[in-house]
Amino acid sequence: MKIATIISLSLAGLFSVGVTVAQDIGAEDRQAALHIAVTTCATCHGAGGRSISPKFPSLAGQHASYLIAQLKNFKLQSRGDPDALGYMWGMAAPLNDELMAALADYYNRQQPANGIASASNQVALGRDIYANGVAADGIPACAACHGPDAQGTDAFPRLRGLSAQYSLKQLRSFKNNLRDVATMHGVVSGLKTADMKAVVDYLQSLGP
Amino acid sequence: MKHAVIKYLSSMVMVLVGGVAFISPAQAVPSFARQTGMACESCHTVYPELTHFGRVFKANGYTLDNLKEVRGITATKEEMLTLTGLPPISLMVQVSETWLSKEIPESTGIDGKAQNGTVAFPQQISLLYAGKIAPHLGGFIQMTYGNDSGTFGIDNTDIRYANALVLPNEQSLIYGVSLNNNPTVQDLWNSTPAFGYPYSASNANVSPLAATQIDGTLGQDVAGLTFYAMWKEALYAEVGVYRSAKQGVTNTITGAAGPLDGSNSNVIAGTSPYERLAYEHQWGRNSLEVGIYGANFKLYPGGGTVDAPAVLHGPANHFKDVAVDFQYQYIAEQHLFTLAGTRIHEAMTLDASFNADTATAANVKNDLSTLRLWSSYYYKRKYGATAEYFSTTGSVDPLLYPAGESAGVVTSANGSPDTRGWILEANYMPWLNTKLSLQYTGYTKFNGASKNYDGFGRNASANNTTYAVLWFAY
């Protein structure tokens, strides 16, 4: 519980920078964001942010504050996982704060996609790790921050339905400090690869 | 006799140009990466093969720009100018060596063999403007020095205006117009000829006699204006026309770059239509495209001289090209797999060549079909291999595919265009913009036969080619 509280406070600070609330978004920015989302973002993230490629995360239903924080990190080049460098550093570079907020709001309002059943038989293990952590390895429960149903909060990203490939790559990026988030680095440092795979298979299986 | 020799030579040149043009290598351009701020892998599996994102980037006119821009706008926010912070200039270099399975004869007439093992340093160097020009306007403009021509000239070029609409149900519609100089250079898939496999090939090999017109024969010799639309990044349709746009020719009366007349060879009568329809389905890590493309070229053979005049009217040669293609891609983090192919059928009605005073076609009607089927595998975009099967078959025409009178090699003893073989290629990419390739091309049939295809004792396998190339772009 203590670990969860610390994580909670630190990540809340991380994701709450410069958030523009939805009602402040102007009609022109909404229109521009819609155009960008449909004609550019959708190429990788899918129509309505429902990705059909396991490489690219679904954005539909994601919390706006998290999306804004990530877009800012991409633009500032402070998020260093491979696909951030390869794709998003460039894509986020021309976005201003208003467009980021409008894009985040657009995706937050989209209906999430259905989950994808995993071929592995580790979903039950993943559910257990997600809900309870791995006490023997000092791994806290994911649910402590991301919520019991992985819906996330304003401070923590929604994880439901994210592809296993994407989530696994993020966990490895946290572990390797390519994605420099101290709390997540601490959480996953002791997490075994097999346990990581079980958790991401479980998350991928979750529907809207 | 003199006229016959001139016409024969001109037809041979035309055919040979057609034979080698299709191997003009395709390119990938780091200036796109600089402009978009995105790594090569966004647009390419391994250059020059495009991913779905790369295809959409191309359809959008190469204009996605994430650099700081110099901008000019009006009071109503109309964009009048956007210049990217860096000019989208790239350099591409190929250095190669080619070995033939068996030397070709000495060309000076005495008994002997040509040297085997041709070093090309460089095989080609290209300077490219590849990127945004203005809002919605972008270009891929390639200038190439080749060691075969020894000159620096225009290569594949595609300048396009593109825009995108959001339809009421949040579906995208990309539309645009391309001005280009090679039918299919503007296409989005690598299953069509201009950017199809082999992506790099020797220019010191022996090329077969026959190639269809749409298969690179008219590359850099025409100007095309095509209109296209892409719905939901899946359904693609394109129509347009091509007209001759010769390079390096002048009108002998005016001394100017035109107008074209009967002294020019293979001139399009008016404009020739081009069509393309394709559908791409994506699921998971997979994408599958199937499509058709084609053109209907009406060409005046021309090639006249004062002694053997020709005019650009009257009977013409018709080439109706209809092709199907497909491309399957599997793109994962470590494993990348592609299976692609195309089959082109060309129906020829050679009214001009058949009815000429000195006929250069024995049949009014001929047909020619080319099939290519290839598959690539890459591991971590670093180690790769490609295999291709290719086949060209067609009707026998001893004037169109002549036996020749000298050393053979590039002739056909039986008047058949049939050529068949395979390519095996191994690749190593130490960096994403540097490729080392070793390629072996084996022929089981060449210009109509497996054994003694030229009537001078040369077998198809004698033209088997080993080709090593260093290819990088910056």
Interface residues (C-beta under 8 A of the other chain):
Chain A: L34 H35 V38 T39 T40 A42 T43 C44 A47 G48 I52 S53 P54 K55 L85 G86 Y87 W89 G90 M91 A93 P94 Q165 K169
Chain B: T36 G37 M38 A39 E41 S42 H52 F53 V56 N60 L64 D65 N66 L67 A164 V166 E170 Q171 S172 I174 K232 E233 Q282 W283 G284 R285 I331 A332 E333
